[in-house]
């Protein structure tokens, strides 16, 4: 299969997945649309450089996460949303409280927490997406648990 066709099929088949990732990182719907659009443009322009076609979804996810980080840096304000909006609409106070705690984490920790706890991604995949060693991801997950525990005790 030609790489361009594989690219188009992968984007189409995983559009919900890409949307959820961007939505969990960014709060603003316009920013989500911009991040996905930028991912598609950057991915399509550099698809010929993809060495292993079987990693196209991982490769696109990494591009998307980097685009989200760029948007967050431009905003100079870190806010997470995603399924948190759904959680805040439900009457379950405990889930809303978790959303509040997650919003207090740094950008690095939030991205990892959401990918690990909400998307159920393995540590290895998260390390690939954010381009840091597996040990760093494990360390940051430990920090997330420590910080959340401290916040809940307060």
C-alpha positions as CSV (number, residue, x, y, z in Angstrom):
1,X,0.0,0.0,0.0
2,X,1.2,3.4,-0.8
3,X,2.2,5.5,2.2
4,X,-0.1,8.4,1.3
5,X,-3.1,6.0,1.2
6,X,-2.1,4.4,4.4
7,X,-1.8,7.8,6.0
8,X,-5.4,8.8,4.8
9,X,-6.8,5.5,6.1
10,X,-5.1,5.7,9.4
11,X,-6.3,9.3,10.0
12,X,-9.8,8.4,9.0
13,X,-10.0,5.1,11.1
14,X,-8.5,6.8,14.2
15,X,-10.2,10.2,14.0
16,X,-12.0,9.6,17.3
17,X,-8.9,8.4,19.0
18,X,-6.9,11.5,17.9
19,X,-9.8,13.8,18.9
20,X,-10.0,12.3,22.4
21,X,-6.2,12.7,22.9
22,X,-6.3,16.3,21.8
23,X,-9.4,17.0,23.8
24,X,-7.9,15.6,27.0
25,X,-4.9,17.8,26.6
26,X,-6.6,21.0,25.4
27,X,-9.8,22.6,26.7
28,X,-10.7,24.8,23.8
29,X,-12.5,23.1,20.9
30,X,-10.8,25.5,18.4
31,X,-7.4,24.5,19.8
32,X,-8.3,20.8,19.4
33,X,-9.3,21.3,15.8
34,X,-6.0,23.3,15.2
35,X,-3.9,20.6,16.8
36,X,-5.5,17.8,14.7
37,X,-5.3,19.9,11.5
38,X,-1.6,20.6,12.2
39,X,-1.0,16.9,12.9
40,X,-2.6,16.0,9.5
41,X,-0.6,18.6,7.6
42,X,2.8,17.8,9.2
43,X,2.2,14.1,9.0
44,X,1.2,14.2,5.3
45,X,4.2,16.4,4.4
46,X,6.6,14.1,6.1
47,X,5.0,10.7,5.4
48,X,7.7,9.6,3.0
49,X,10.2,9.8,5.9
50,X,8.2,7.2,7.9
51,X,10.4,4.1,8.1
52,X,8.1,1.5,9.7
53,X,4.5,1.7,8.3
54,X,3.2,-0.4,11.2
55,X,4.0,2.5,13.6
56,X,2.0,5.1,11.7
57,X,-0.6,5.6,14.5
58,X,2.1,6.0,17.1
59,X,4.0,8.4,14.9
60,X,0.8,10.5,14.3
61,X,0.0,10.4,18.0
62,X,3.5,11.8,18.8
63,X,3.0,14.6,16.2
64,X,-0.4,15.4,17.8
65,X,0.9,15.5,21.3
66,X,3.7,17.8,20.2
67,X,1.2,20.1,18.5
68,X,-0.9,20.2,21.7
69,X,2.2,21.1,23.7
70,X,3.0,23.9,21.3
71,X,-0.5,25.3,21.6
72,X,-0.3,25.1,25.4
73,X,3.0,26.9,25.4
74,X,1.5,29.6,23.2
75,X,-1.4,30.0,25.7
76,X,1.0,30.1,28.6
77,X,-1.8,28.5,30.6
78,X,-2.3,24.8,31.2
79,X,-5.8,23.5,31.3
80,X,-7.0,19.9,30.7
81,X,-10.4,18.9,29.6
82,X,-11.3,15.8,27.6
83,X,-13.7,13.6,29.4
84,X,-13.4,15.9,32.3
85,X,-16.2,18.0,30.9
86,X,-18.4,14.9,30.9
87,X,-17.3,14.2,34.4
88,X,-18.1,17.7,35.6
89,X,-21.6,17.4,34.2
90,X,-22.4,14.4,36.2
91,X,-23.5,14.6,39.8
92,X,-20.6,12.5,41.1
93,X,-18.7,14.9,43.2
94,X,-15.7,12.6,43.6
95,X,-15.1,12.6,39.9
96,X,-15.3,16.4,39.7
97,X,-12.8,16.5,42.6
98,X,-10.3,14.3,40.6
99,X,-10.7,16.7,37.7
100,X,-9.7,19.6,40.0
101,X,-6.7,17.7,41.3
102,X,-5.5,16.8,37.7
103,X,-5.8,20.5,36.7
104,X,-3.4,21.4,39.5
105,X,-0.6,19.1,38.0
106,X,2.0,20.4,35.7
107,X,1.6,20.0,32.0
108,X,4.1,17.1,31.8
109,X,2.4,15.2,34.6
110,X,-1.1,15.8,33.3
111,X,-0.3,14.4,29.8
112,X,1.2,11.3,31.3
113,X,-1.6,10.8,33.8
114,X,-4.3,11.2,31.2
115,X,-2.6,8.8,28.7
116,X,-2.0,6.2,31.4
117,X,-5.1,6.4,33.5
118,X,-7.8,7.5,31.0
119,X,-6.5,6.0,27.8
120,X,-5.0,2.9,29.5
121,X,-1.8,3.2,27.4
122,X,1.2,1.2,28.5
123,X,4.2,3.0,29.9
124,X,6.2,2.0,26.8
125,X,3.8,3.6,24.4
126,X,3.6,6.8,26.5
127,X,7.4,7.0,26.5
128,X,7.3,6.8,22.7
129,X,4.6,9.4,22.4
130,X,6.3,12.0,24.6
131,X,9.8,11.0,23.5
132,X,11.3,10.4,26.9
133,X,12.8,7.2,28.5
134,X,10.5,4.6,30.1
135,X,12.1,5.2,33.4
136,X,11.2,8.9,33.3
137,X,7.6,8.0,32.6
138,X,7.6,5.6,35.6
139,X,9.1,8.3,37.8
140,X,6.5,10.9,36.6
141,X,3.7,8.5,37.3
142,X,5.0,8.0,40.8
143,X,5.1,11.8,41.2
144,X,1.5,12.0,39.9
145,X,0.4,9.5,42.5
146,X,2.3,11.2,45.3
147,X,0.9,14.7,44.3
148,X,-2.7,13.4,44.0
149,X,-2.4,11.7,47.3
150,X,-1.1,14.8,49.0
151,X,-3.9,17.0,47.4
152,X,-6.5,14.5,48.5
153,X,-5.2,14.6,52.1
154,X,-5.3,18.4,52.2
